[in-house]
Amino acid sequence: MSQTVTRALRLLAELGEGDRSLDQLAELIGVHKSTVLRLLQSLEEQRFVYRDAAYRYHLGAGLFALSSLALEQRGIRRTAAPHLAKLNAATGQTVHLAAYEGGEVVYIDKYDSRHPVRMYSRIGLRATLHSAAVSKVLLACLPLPERQRAVSAIDFTPRTANTITSAQALLAELETVAAQGWAQDHGEDEAFINCIAAPVRDASGLVVAAASILVPDMVLPYEQVLELLPQLLATTRAISIDAGLPAQSP
């Protein structure tokens, strides 16, 4: 990738964290501010950034439009939407849809809980590979050699006292997930959060996404979260059928 493109992408990533001044951006990416200004001017022309009256830069509407187009190109998101909305309405809990791409698990849709406690997760955010239930589902469905390569690349930083912290333990967990057809995160990614996830398949039977229900333990205890599993499995089954999976498939 050219240096110019790399720097432009770094600017967008920094602005994704919040508005910045020209001096701040130059310092953050380690480039003279005249160079940063030229890059920002090019990005402004494409509406990827804009400058406010206080001379601070923000992500622009052109980037939002581009991200919307990227989401629209994910057919499974469109197929899953009515089913996920129904699951969200029935349970009142946060519902996610995630996909595996380029060695990462990314949230591609989200339906917020109706409870006051809301989750930090958002569309486009990466899920932690060794602790999030959606990640376990998607890794478990990879061919074994690819699964092993993916796990070997993980930095097993503990997120909580319950986080899996070794490749051996995660591979064993993924075997269980593959066998039972669903995964759980029992306070592994965030100490006060429990989550269950299940795979979504396409017409060929390949797993193309994972759907999850995520609940703070102050709303429901772990045991009651597990009681939502039949509803989640029915939902992922319905999505898969709408995506072309034969109704008689296991």
C-alpha positions in Angstrom: 0.0 0.0 0.0 1.4 3.4 -0.9 2.5 5.7 1.9 -0.1 8.3 0.9 -3.0 5.9 1.1 -1.7 4.5 4.4 -1.5 8.0 5.9 -5.0 8.9 4.6 -6.4 5.7 6.2 -4.7 6.5 9.5 -6.2 9.9 9.5 -9.7 8.4 9.0 -9.0 5.9 11.8 -8.0 8.7 14.2 -11.1 10.7 13.3 -13.1 7.6 14.0 -12.1 8.1 17.6 -13.4 11.7 17.7 -12.8 15.2 16.2 -9.2 16.4 15.9 -7.3 19.5 15.1 -4.7 19.7 12.3 -1.9 19.8 14.9 -3.3 16.8 16.8 -3.5 14.8 13.6 0.0 15.7 12.5 1.3 14.6 15.9 -0.7 11.4 16.1 0.5 10.1 12.7 4.0 11.6 13.0 3.9 13.6 9.8 4.4 17.4 9.2 1.2 19.2 9.3 1.6 20.6 5.7 1.5 17.0 4.5 -1.5 16.2 6.7 -3.3 19.3 5.4 -2.9 18.2 1.8 -4.3 14.8 2.7 -7.2 16.3 4.6 -8.0 18.6 1.7 -8.2 15.6 -0.7 -10.4 13.8 1.8 -12.6 16.9 2.1 -13.1 17.0 -1.7 -14.6 13.5 -1.5 -16.7 14.4 1.6 -14.8 11.8 3.7 -14.0 14.5 6.3 -15.2 18.0 7.0 -13.8 20.9 9.0 -16.0 22.8 11.5 -16.0 26.5 12.4 -13.5 25.8 15.1 -11.1 24.2 12.5 -11.5 20.7 13.9 -11.9 17.8 11.6 -14.6 15.1 11.6 -15.6 12.1 9.6 -17.8 13.3 6.7 -21.0 12.2 5.1 -19.3 10.6 2.1 -17.7 8.0 4.5 -21.1 7.3 6.0 -22.6 6.8 2.6 -19.8 4.4 1.7 -20.2 2.4 4.9 -24.0 2.1 4.2 -23.2 0.7 0.7 -20.8 -1.8 2.3 -23.5 -3.0 4.6 -26.1 -3.2 1.8 -23.8 -5.5 -0.1 -24.0 -8.0 2.7 -27.0 -10.0 1.6 -27.1 -12.0 4.8 -27.7 -8.8 6.8 -30.7 -8.0 4.7 -32.0 -11.6 5.0 -31.5 -11.7 8.7 -33.0 -8.3 9.6 -36.6 -9.2 10.1 -35.8 -12.3 12.1 -33.3 -10.4 14.3 -35.8 -7.6 14.9 -38.4 -10.2 15.9 -36.0 -11.9 18.3 -35.0 -8.5 19.8 -38.7 -7.6 20.3 -39.5 -11.0 21.8 -36.6 -11.1 24.3 -36.1 -7.4 24.9 -32.3 -8.1 24.8 -29.4 -6.8 22.6 -29.1 -8.9 19.4 -26.0 -8.9 17.2 -25.1 -10.2 13.8 -21.4 -10.8 13.1 -19.3 -12.0 10.2 -15.8 -13.4 9.8 -13.5 -11.6 7.4 -9.8 -11.3 7.0 -9.0 -13.0 10.3 -11.4 -10.7 12.2 -14.9 -11.0 13.5 -16.9 -7.8 12.8 -20.4 -6.8 14.0 -22.5 -6.1 10.9 -25.9 -5.5 12.6 -27.2 -4.7 16.1 -30.6 -4.3 17.8 -30.5 -2.6 21.1 -32.0 -3.8 24.3 -35.1 -2.1 25.6 -33.5 -2.0 29.1 -31.7 1.1 30.3 -28.4 -0.7 30.4 -26.9 -0.5 26.8 -24.0 -2.3 25.3 -20.9 -0.4 24.0 -20.8 -2.6 20.9 -21.6 -1.0 17.5 -21.8 -2.0 13.9 -18.3 -2.2 12.4 -16.6 -2.9 15.7 -14.4 -5.9 15.9 -15.3 -8.7 18.4 -12.6 -10.2 20.6 -11.6 -13.5 19.0 -10.9 -15.5 22.2 -13.8 -14.3 24.4 -16.9 -13.2 22.3 -19.5 -15.9 21.7 -20.0 -14.8 18.0 -16.2 -15.2 17.5 -16.3 -18.7 19.0 -19.1 -19.7 16.6 -17.3 -18.3 13.5 -13.9 -19.8 14.4 -15.5 -23.2 15.3 -17.0 -23.4 11.8 -13.7 -22.9 10.0 -11.9 -26.0 8.5 -9.6 -27.3 11.2 -6.3 -26.2 9.6 -7.7 -22.6 9.1 -9.1 -22.7 12.7 -5.7 -23.6 14.1 -4.0 -20.9 12.1 -6.5 -18.3 13.3 -6.1 -19.3 16.9 -2.3 -19.4 16.7 -2.4 -15.7 15.7 -4.5 -14.6 18.7 -3.0 -12.5 21.5 -4.6 -14.1 24.5 -5.0 -10.9 26.6 -7.3 -11.6 29.6 -10.4 -9.5 29.4 -11.8 -10.8 32.7 -11.1 -13.5 35.2 -13.1 -15.9 33.0 -11.3 -15.2 29.7 -9.7 -18.1 27.9 -6.0 -17.4 27.9 -4.3 -20.2 25.8 -4.6 -21.6 22.3 -5.0 -25.1 23.7 -8.0 -24.1 25.8 -9.7 -22.2 23.0 -9.3 -25.0 20.5 -10.9 -27.4 23.0 -13.7 -24.9 23.5 -14.2 -24.6 19.7 -14.5 -28.4 19.5 -17.4 -28.2 21.9 -19.0 -25.3 20.0 -18.7 -27.1 16.7 -20.3 -30.3 18.3 -23.2 -28.5 20.0 -23.9 -25.9 17.4 -23.8 -22.8 19.6 -21.4 -20.9 21.9 -21.5 -18.9 25.1 -19.6 -16.1 26.7 -20.0 -16.5 30.4 -18.5 -13.2 31.7 -15.4 -13.7 29.5 -15.4 -10.6 27.4 -16.9 -8.3 30.0 -17.4 -9.5 33.6 -21.0 -8.4 33.9 -22.1 -9.7 30.5 -23.4 -13.1 29.4 -24.0 -14.0 25.8 -25.1 -16.9 23.6 -24.5 -17.2 19.8 -25.4 -19.5 17.0 -24.4 -19.9 13.3 -26.3 -18.7 10.3 -25.8 -20.8 7.1 -26.2 -20.1 3.4 -27.7 -22.3 0.7 -24.6 -24.5 0.6 -24.6 -25.0 4.4 -21.5 -22.8 4.9 -21.6 -20.6 8.0 -21.7 -17.0 6.8 -22.6 -15.2 10.1 -23.3 -15.6 13.7 -26.2 -14.2 15.6 -26.2 -13.6 19.4 -28.2 -12.5 22.4 -26.2 -10.5 24.9 -27.5 -9.7 28.4 -26.0 -7.9 31.4 -26.3 -10.1 34.6 -28.1 -7.3 36.3 -30.9 -7.8 33.9 -30.9 -11.7 33.7 -28.7 -14.2 35.5 -26.6 -16.6 33.4 -29.0 -19.5 33.8 -31.9 -17.4 32.4 -29.8 -16.3 29.5 -29.3 -20.0 28.6 -33.1 -20.4 28.6 -33.2 -18.0 25.6 -31.2 -20.5 23.5 -34.2 -22.2 21.8 -35.4 -18.8 20.6 -31.9 -18.0 19.3 -31.6 -21.3 17.5 -35.0 -21.0 16.0 -34.1 -17.6 14.7 -30.8 -18.6 13.1 -32.6 -21.6 11.6 -35.2 -19.3 10.0 -32.5 -16.9 8.7 -30.6 -19.8 7.2 -33.7 -21.2 5.5 -34.4 -17.7 4.0 -30.8 -17.6 2.9 -31.5 -20.8 0.9 -30.6 -23.6 3.2 -32.9 -26.6 2.6 -35.5 -26.9 5.4 -34.7 -30.6 5.9 -30.9 -29.9 6.5 -29.7 -30.7 10.0 
